[in-house]
C-alpha cells in the first residue's frame, strides 16, 4: 500500500503561483511513476503531469506545458507541482497518484485550487 497526502492548495488570483506537495508513505519503492491529476466541477478527472521514478522523465498535459513543473525529493518521498501563470480554467481539485506496474492504483484525497479572474 502507498499512502498519499496532498497539500498546498488555495485561492490565488489569475497570473499567480501555487506549489502543491504530495507526501508519500508505505511501499513507495514499488512505484514506477507519480502523477498529478485534476477534476473541475462537472468534468472528468484529467491528467496534468507525471514523473517517472527511474530517470525522472516528466510528461505534461498540453494545457499546462510551460506553466507547471513536476519535481520530486526522493529523500522526503515527496512530489511537487509548481504552478505558475495560473488561469481561472486551472480551478479544480488536484489529486496526487502513484503508479505501480503502469496503473495509478493509489490516490490522495485531493486539494482544492481556485484561481480568481
C-alpha atoms as a printed R data frame, in Angstrom:
    type eleno elety resid chain resno       x      y       z
1   ATOM     1    CA   UNK     A     1   0.000  0.000   0.000
2   ATOM     2    CA   UNK     A     2   1.036  3.552  -0.719
3   ATOM     3    CA   UNK     A     3  -0.486  6.416   1.253
4   ATOM     4    CA   UNK     A     4  -0.562  9.873  -0.332
5   ATOM     5    CA   UNK     A     5  -1.338 13.222   1.254
6   ATOM     6    CA   UNK     A     6  -1.598 16.400  -0.798
7   ATOM     7    CA   UNK     A     7  -1.210 19.941   0.488
8   ATOM     8    CA   UNK     A     8  -0.652 23.451  -0.802
9   ATOM     9    CA   UNK     A     9  -3.928 24.240  -2.477
10  ATOM    10    CA   UNK     A    10  -5.727 27.526  -2.010
11  ATOM    11    CA   UNK     A    11  -7.156 30.645  -3.594
12  ATOM    12    CA   UNK     A    12  -4.974 32.690  -5.918
13  ATOM    13    CA   UNK     A    13  -5.527 35.423  -8.460
14  ATOM    14    CA   UNK     A    14  -5.027 34.795 -12.145
15  ATOM    15    CA   UNK     A    15  -1.355 35.052 -13.027
16  ATOM    16    CA   UNK     A    16  -0.296 33.902  -9.587
17  ATOM    17    CA   UNK     A    17   1.522 30.795  -8.440
18  ATOM    18    CA   UNK     A    18   0.995 27.869  -6.092
19  ATOM    19    CA   UNK     A    19   3.085 24.856  -5.192
20  ATOM    20    CA   UNK     A    20   1.355 21.600  -4.379
21  ATOM    21    CA   UNK     A    21   3.047 18.884  -2.370
22  ATOM    22    CA   UNK     A    22   2.331 15.174  -2.206
23  ATOM    23    CA   UNK     A    23   3.871 13.245   0.668
24  ATOM    24    CA   UNK     A    24   4.079  9.508   0.077
25  ATOM    25    CA   UNK     A    25   4.462  6.764   2.665
26  ATOM    26    CA   UNK     A    26   4.284  2.994   2.720
27  ATOM    27    CA   UNK     A    27   5.526  0.832  -0.133
28  ATOM    28    CA   UNK     A    28   6.869  3.736  -2.162
29  ATOM    29    CA   UNK     A    29   9.755  1.653  -3.569
30  ATOM    30    CA   UNK     A    30   7.273 -0.241  -5.759
31  ATOM    31    CA   UNK     A    31   6.007  2.798  -7.660
32  ATOM    32    CA   UNK     A    32   7.148  3.397 -11.226
33  ATOM    33    CA   UNK     A    33   5.740  6.918 -11.524
34  ATOM    34    CA   UNK     A    34   3.949  9.670  -9.645
35  ATOM    35    CA   UNK     A    35   1.325 11.817 -11.261
36  ATOM    36    CA   UNK     A    36  -0.884 14.811 -10.735
37  ATOM    37    CA   UNK     A    37  -4.452 14.867 -11.981
38  ATOM    38    CA   UNK     A    38  -7.259 17.385 -11.596
39  ATOM    39    CA   UNK     A    39 -11.015 17.428 -11.682
40  ATOM    40    CA   UNK     A    40 -13.115 20.532 -12.213
41  ATOM    41    CA   UNK     A    41 -16.804 20.632 -11.220
42  ATOM    42    CA   UNK     A    42 -18.926 18.686 -13.662
43  ATOM    43    CA   UNK     A    43 -15.912 17.416 -15.576
44  ATOM    44    CA   UNK     A    44 -13.977 14.189 -15.699
45  ATOM    45    CA   UNK     A    45 -10.649 13.806 -13.954
46  ATOM    46    CA   UNK     A    46  -7.803 14.706 -16.297
47  ATOM    47    CA   UNK     A    47  -4.082 14.092 -16.395
48  ATOM    48    CA   UNK     A    48  -1.844 17.040 -15.542
49  ATOM    49    CA   UNK     A    49   1.740 15.810 -15.148
50  ATOM    50    CA   UNK     A    50   3.828 12.727 -14.426
51  ATOM    51    CA   UNK     A    51   7.348 11.998 -13.258
52  ATOM    52    CA   UNK     A    52   8.909  8.560 -13.599
53  ATOM    53    CA   UNK     A    53  10.613  7.022 -10.588
54  ATOM    54    CA   UNK     A    54  13.599  5.817 -12.597
55  ATOM    55    CA   UNK     A    55  15.254  8.530 -14.627
56  ATOM    56    CA   UNK     A    56  12.892 11.304 -13.594
57  ATOM    57    CA   UNK     A    57  11.365 11.723 -17.049
58  ATOM    58    CA   UNK     A    58   8.474 14.174 -16.980
59  ATOM    59    CA   UNK     A    59   5.329 14.436 -19.088
60  ATOM    60    CA   UNK     A    60   2.767 17.230 -19.142
61  ATOM    61    CA   UNK     A    61  -0.696 17.861 -20.475
62  ATOM    62    CA   UNK     A    62  -0.649 20.386 -23.304
63  ATOM    63    CA   UNK     A    63  -2.814 22.735 -21.265
64  ATOM    64    CA   UNK     A    64  -0.128 23.177 -18.591
65  ATOM    65    CA   UNK     A    65   3.121 22.885 -20.566
66  ATOM    66    CA   UNK     A    66   5.423 25.791 -19.886
67  ATOM    67    CA   UNK     A    67   3.468 26.823 -16.791
68  ATOM    68    CA   UNK     A    68   3.571 23.799 -14.466
69  ATOM    69    CA   UNK     A    69   6.599 21.853 -13.299
70  ATOM    70    CA   UNK     A    70   6.552 18.476 -11.565
71  ATOM    71    CA   UNK     A    71   9.506 17.505  -9.411
72  ATOM    72    CA   UNK     A    72  10.374 15.176  -6.567
73  ATOM    73    CA   UNK     A    73  12.509 14.935  -3.478
74  ATOM    74    CA   UNK     A    74  13.350 11.268  -3.030
75  ATOM    75    CA   UNK     A    75  14.814 11.816   0.433
76  ATOM    76    CA   UNK     A    76  11.464 13.193   1.586
77  ATOM    77    CA   UNK     A    77   9.295 10.865  -0.534
78  ATOM    78    CA   UNK     A    78   7.557 13.979  -1.759
79  ATOM    79    CA   UNK     A    79   6.433 15.077  -5.204
80  ATOM    80    CA   UNK     A    80   5.716 18.702  -6.045
81  ATOM    81    CA   UNK     A    81   3.714 20.541  -8.655
82  ATOM    82    CA   UNK     A    82   4.839 24.125  -9.159
83  ATOM    83    CA   UNK     A    83   2.056 26.016 -10.895
84  ATOM    84    CA   UNK     A    84   2.833 29.407 -12.406
85  ATOM    85    CA   UNK     A    85   0.796 31.812 -14.539
86  ATOM    86    CA   UNK     A    86  -2.382 30.286 -13.198
87  ATOM    87    CA   UNK     A    87  -5.608 30.763 -15.110
88  ATOM    88    CA   UNK     A    88  -9.237 30.550 -13.954
89  ATOM    89    CA   UNK     A    89  -9.571 27.364 -16.018
90  ATOM    90    CA   UNK     A    90  -6.959 25.740 -13.770
91  ATOM    91    CA   UNK     A    91  -9.534 25.765 -10.963
92  ATOM    92    CA   UNK     A    92 -10.071 22.181  -9.846
93  ATOM    93    CA   UNK     A    93  -9.412 19.636  -7.156
94  ATOM    94    CA   UNK     A    94  -5.874 18.379  -7.695
95  ATOM    95    CA   UNK     A    95  -5.028 14.779  -6.911
96  ATOM    96    CA   UNK     A    96  -1.716 13.057  -6.483
97  ATOM    97    CA   UNK     A    97  -1.452  9.452  -7.659
98  ATOM    98    CA   UNK     A    98   1.111  6.669  -7.531
99  ATOM    99    CA   UNK     A    99   1.544  4.166 -10.329
100 ATOM   100    CA   UNK     A   100   2.508  0.546  -9.825
101 ATOM   101    CA   UNK     A   101   3.171 -1.547 -12.928
102 ATOM   102    CA   UNK     A   102   1.706  1.186 -15.116
103 ATOM   103    CA   UNK     A   103  -1.570  1.647 -13.248
104 ATOM   104    CA   UNK     A   104  -2.440  4.530 -10.948
105 ATOM   105    CA   UNK     A   105  -3.674  2.422  -8.079
106 ATOM   106    CA   UNK     A   106  -3.117  4.847  -5.222
107 ATOM   107    CA   UNK     A   107  -4.683  8.270  -4.844
108 ATOM   108    CA   UNK     A   108  -4.601 11.098  -2.352
109 ATOM   109    CA   UNK     A   109  -7.665 12.869  -1.020
110 ATOM   110    CA   UNK     A   110  -7.189 15.919  -3.238
111 ATOM   111    CA   UNK     A   111  -6.529 19.589  -2.629
112 ATOM   112    CA   UNK     A   112  -8.641 22.462  -3.939
113 ATOM   113    CA   UNK     A   113  -7.080 25.068  -6.207
114 ATOM   114    CA   UNK     A   114  -9.197 28.100  -7.033
115 ATOM   115    CA   UNK     A   115  -7.998 30.776  -9.439
116 ATOM   116    CA   UNK     A   116  -9.965 34.016  -9.472
117 ATOM   117    CA   UNK     A   117 -10.152 36.259 -12.519
